[in-house]
Amino acid sequence: MTALPYDIDFADELTRDMWARIQSGAPTGARPRKAATLIIFDRTGPEPRVLMGKRHEGHKFMPGRVVFPGGRIEPCDRLMSAAGALDAVTEAKLMACLRRPSTSAARAVAMAAIRETFEETGVLLGVKEFGAPENPPPGAWTDFAARGVFPALEDIHFIGRAVTPPRNKMRFDAFFLGVDASAIAEQVEGVIGPSSELVELVWASIPEALNLGLVAITRVMLRELANRLAAGLDRRAPTPIYLTSRKGWARTTV
């Protein structure tokens, strides 16, 4: 059996690090919004590296933090054409996490992650062999299609899911997806800058990234990825789900 680089109880760690602060806050009544995050990893060097960005200090949500690109799932993400389909195992696992499971809803999770990555970093994940997609939805998908790239889904992996605890002002039901950097078709220049959502991009090894002042759940998902990569990135391996109860965080799998 392959030794995992991070063989610890992440849920217990989250509870120790965050629970007292969470419980000290007043209930907000905020409901979690569906969101998708994409971890791009590069395995061409001696150790895997991941693409991360530093958020603008002026943001209300996680100002100045280093994060993976991502954001809310939007209706337009069901409407954009794509090359191929999600891997059947990945699709089934995503559907198992949705209140109203469907192929379309699972697909929208992956499409949102690709769109948000493009909006925040200028990175287009997909293929150019088929020319430009026809009739893209208005907004970011129109800009994506203008580059002559079809978003591609078959190489997407489901790394994990986490729901922000109650009492937080902003809550997300976040799906953390992953894809190898070989899926990058193009990168648009000028997206990152002092006035942008992300002011800086960095490729970092996982140990380096863990020292960038990450929030707790980002740190956990990064180590979940490291364990997954070490074990061979098998889609059939259990995918972690982090939820909270009255006693703290719990880790289940799908």
TAURBEL-V590163 format. One record per run of one state. SS is the DSSP state (h for helix, s for strand, l for the rest). FROM is the first residue (numbers start at 0). LEN is the number of residues. Records with the same first field share a line. If there is no record, write none. Layout:
SS=FROM-LEN  FROM-LEN
This chain:
l=0-9  24-8  42-6  55-10  67-2  72-2  78-3  83-4  96-6  121-1  127-12  145-4  152-4  163-8  187-10  209-6  230-9  244-4  253-1
h=9-15  74-4  87-9  102-19  139-6  180-3  205-4  215-15
s=32-10  48-7  65-2  69-3  81-2  122-5  149-3  156-7  171-9  183-4  197-8  239-5  248-5
